[in-house]
Amino acid sequence: MSVTHENSGTGPVIVWLRNDLRVSDNASLALAVDSKRPVIPVFVYSPDEEGAWSPGAASRWWLHHSLLSLSATLNELGSKLILRTGPAARELSAVAAEFGATALIYSRRWEPAAIHQQRMVESELIANRIDVRAVNNSLLFEPTSIATASGTPYRVFTPFYRACLSSWGETSPIAAPSRVRSPSEWPASVAVEDLRLLPRIDWADGLDETWTPGEFSAQKRLATFANGAAVSYLEQRDMPATEGVSRLSPFLHFGEISPRQVVSAVNRAALGSVSSSSHEGYIRQLIWREFAHHLLYHYPHTVDQPLRSEFADFPWDNDPEMKTAWCQGRTGYPLVDAGMRELWRTGYMHNRVRMVVASFLVKDLLIPWQEGAKWFWDTLVDADLANNTLGWQWVAGCGADAAPYFRIFNPVSQSEKFDPTSSYIRHWVPELAELSASVIHEPWRFPLLATSTDYPDRIVEHDYARARALESLELMKAHSLAKP
Ligand SMILES: Cc1cc2nc3c(=O)[nH]c(=O)nc-3n(C[C@H](O)[C@H](O)[C@H](O)COP(=O)(O)OP(=O)(O)OC[C@H]3O[C@@H](n4cnc5c(N)ncnc54)[C@H](O)[C@@H]3O)c2cc1C
């Protein structure tokens, strides 16, 4: 591969790093290294350009550590990570002008604000006669590469998944370069600390204890999962107390690992395994990530509006006290509270529990899904606009291929089914740790036991809340039918 342009010359190539914070299987970096020209890796932190969806607190914590890690890796390759702040187009064209760069390579992103940003960068740099090249570094199937037979976007997962399987191509990851050629002079860079990404209040201890961001850690986690739990993924993936899932989501979001590397490792592990159904099940789940990006690109308004427009008239209740109880993990429903406390402490929540807490917020408390999406955005280390939007719209019943609104998760039966030993609840809700497995899922039924703890009473009765949610759905339908 080569970077070519009438103006290419021998000047340095800028690699604009975005959510591809790695050196292996990085097509932008590989192209730049192949050009044999000096390479300037640049990351521009420009939260203002991301508007309402600039990184939340947990994401900023992750980004801080990820940039430190990438910077150290680039140093080992004889290179540097240049950090700038401000509008990307302005910063990148300044670097290009000052250091005589004649080409820029970047990885495409699909969020509405990121698309706007890359258009601005392209037009500014091309106007300055810089050769600009965009590559795919973050998805297996970019949203514009998959369409129905009639050329429209997919709105249902299974046919989308089949279409992906039938267009599967070469998936060999690109090796990391052994050396990255430096320019004779480096542009000015701010320090990672200057970006002030770490929280000012002492809130991130749990994140420090739980995670080690960065490419090396991502590779280690992938190897452990592919050669271990992947084989029982289908049986274990719904059990939050087990190590049944990969926990690769933040690494995938920041591009510290590519989906191609994940698929390649999981496929290799499947070859050495008696049964490959769990490995396939895992890859199917990865395709949900592709589907989420497909939907976000084709329906960008869904970040804060329902895809099914009739849901815009849903009669929400939106009680702030109820929302606070949910955020703090004090709803009186042990599984919901365990999940919300896991989220606050670690920046992560198991997928099964995400569905339960989201359903509880939207259906039992009648709080708009957008409120939950915002809380997740601020607290998840894997906060991802595509996946988060899909997850919330799916649970709320207002998105593409969503669970129907009338299917309402029962927080008690979900708890009994998916945390049968109650170890997840005991870990995250220590006030209940002494209760027996037969009592712990519904502590309010055993008031004598419950009063001996500091655990709150239920903020709403599920049966009543369920009936109220269904009535609200009927009201919404009536309203929508009455519309001219
Ligand atoms: C309300 C709600 C909000 C969510 N918000 C996010 C979010 O902001 N960021 C995020 O990455 N995921 C989100 N998810 C999806 C899912 O919960 C996480 O991707 C998953 O729990 C991450 O853990 P893991 O890496 O161990 O997953 P694994 O089970 O090991 O799956 C591997 C990878 O597949 C992808 N994946 C798995 N399930 C889904 C899914 N349902 N939708 C999209 N991709 C999926 C992820 O990239 C994940 O890392 C949300 C789900 C719900 C219900």
The ligand as a Tripos MOL2 file, in Angstrom:
@<TRIPOS>MOLECULE
LIG
   53    58     1     0     0
SMALL
NO_CHARGES

@<TRIPOS>ATOM
      1 C1        -28.7940   -0.4450   28.1750 C.3       1 LIG1
      2 C2        -27.5050   -0.9510   27.5540 C.ar      1 LIG1
      3 C3        -26.4530   -0.0710   27.3340 C.ar      1 LIG1
      4 C4        -25.2530   -0.5310   26.7590 C.ar      1 LIG1
      5 N1        -24.2310    0.3700   26.5660 N.ar      1 LIG1
      6 C5        -23.0710   -0.0580   25.9960 C.ar      1 LIG1
      7 C6        -21.9920    0.8440   25.7760 C.ar      1 LIG1
      8 O1        -22.0740    2.0510   26.0370 O.2       1 LIG1
      9 N2        -20.8380    0.3410   25.2450 N.ar      1 LIG1
     10 C7        -20.7050   -0.9800   24.9170 C.ar      1 LIG1
     11 O2        -19.6370   -1.3800   24.4300 O.2       1 LIG1
     12 N3        -21.7360   -1.8340   25.0670 N.ar      1 LIG1
     13 C8        -22.9040   -1.4320   25.6050 C.ar      1 LIG1
     14 N4        -23.9240   -2.3270   25.7940 N.ar      1 LIG1
     15 C9        -23.7950   -3.6960   25.2340 C.3       1 LIG1
     16 C10       -23.1990   -4.7580   26.1710 C.3       1 LIG1
     17 O3        -23.8130   -4.7060   27.4320 O.3       1 LIG1
     18 C11       -21.6980   -4.6090   26.3470 C.3       1 LIG1
     19 O4        -21.0600   -4.4940   25.0880 O.3       1 LIG1
     20 C12       -21.0950   -5.8110   27.0690 C.3       1 LIG1
     21 O5        -21.7050   -6.0010   28.3230 O.3       1 LIG1
     22 C13       -19.6020   -5.5970   27.2420 C.3       1 LIG1
     23 O6        -19.0310   -6.6300   27.9960 O.3       1 LIG1
     24 P1        -18.0590   -7.6860   27.3380 P.3       1 LIG1
     25 O7        -17.0010   -7.0080   26.5670 O.co2     1 LIG1
     26 O8        -17.6490   -8.6080   28.4260 O.co2     1 LIG1
     27 O9        -19.0570   -8.4340   26.3420 O.3       1 LIG1
     28 P2        -18.9180   -9.8380   25.6400 P.3       1 LIG1
     29 O10       -20.1410  -10.6140   25.9710 O.co2     1 LIG1
     30 O11       -17.6210  -10.4680   25.9270 O.co2     1 LIG1
     31 O12       -19.0430   -9.4460   24.0960 O.3       1 LIG1
     32 C14       -17.9060   -9.1080   23.2850 C.3       1 LIG1
     33 C15       -18.0900   -7.7920   22.5970 C.3       1 LIG1
     34 O13       -19.2250   -7.8280   21.7380 O.3       1 LIG1
     35 C16       -19.8650   -6.5550   21.7190 C.3       1 LIG1
     36 N5        -21.2190   -6.7140   22.2660 N.ar      1 LIG1
     37 C17       -21.6600   -7.6580   23.1050 C.ar      1 LIG1
     38 N6        -22.9760   -7.4910   23.3560 N.ar      1 LIG1
     39 C18       -23.3580   -6.3870   22.6740 C.ar      1 LIG1
     40 C19       -24.5870   -5.6990   22.5300 C.ar      1 LIG1
     41 N7        -25.7070   -6.1080   23.1370 N.pl3     1 LIG1
     42 N8        -24.6150   -4.5940   21.7600 N.ar      1 LIG1
     43 C20       -23.4980   -4.1690   21.1260 C.ar      1 LIG1
     44 N9        -22.3040   -4.7850   21.2190 N.ar      1 LIG1
     45 C21       -22.2380   -5.8870   21.9760 C.ar      1 LIG1
     46 C22       -19.0620   -5.6430   22.6330 C.3       1 LIG1
     47 O14       -18.1530   -4.9110   21.8680 O.3       1 LIG1
     48 C23       -18.3520   -6.6330   23.5540 C.3       1 LIG1
     49 O15       -17.1550   -6.1370   24.0840 O.3       1 LIG1
     50 C24       -25.1300   -1.8940   26.3850 C.ar      1 LIG1
     51 C25       -26.2000   -2.7710   26.6210 C.ar      1 LIG1
     52 C26       -27.3580   -2.3090   27.2120 C.ar      1 LIG1
     53 C27       -28.4920   -3.2770   27.4520 C.3       1 LIG1
@<TRIPOS>BOND
     1     1     2 1
     2     2     3 ar
     3     2    52 ar
     4     3     4 ar
     5     4     5 ar
     6     4    50 ar
     7     5     6 ar
     8     6     7 ar
     9     6    13 1
    10     7     8 2
    11     7     9 ar
    12     9    10 ar
    13    10    11 2
    14    10    12 ar
    15    12    13 ar
    16    13    14 ar
    17    14    15 1
    18    14    50 ar
    19    15    16 1
    20    16    17 1
    21    16    18 1
    22    18    19 1
    23    18    20 1
    24    20    21 1
    25    20    22 1
    26    22    23 1
    27    23    24 1
    28    24    25 2
    29    24    26 1
    30    24    27 1
    31    27    28 1
    32    28    29 2
    33    28    30 1
    34    28    31 1
    35    31    32 1
    36    32    33 1
    37    33    34 1
    38    33    48 1
    39    34    35 1
    40    35    36 1
    41    35    46 1
    42    36    37 ar
    43    36    45 ar
    44    37    38 ar
    45    38    39 ar
    46    39    40 ar
    47    39    45 ar
    48    40    41 1
    49    40    42 ar
    50    42    43 ar
    51    43    44 ar
    52    44    45 ar
    53    46    47 1
    54    46    48 1
    55    48    49 1
    56    50    51 ar
    57    51    52 ar
    58    52    53 1
@<TRIPOS>SUBSTRUCTURE
     1 LIG1         1 GROUP 0 **** ****
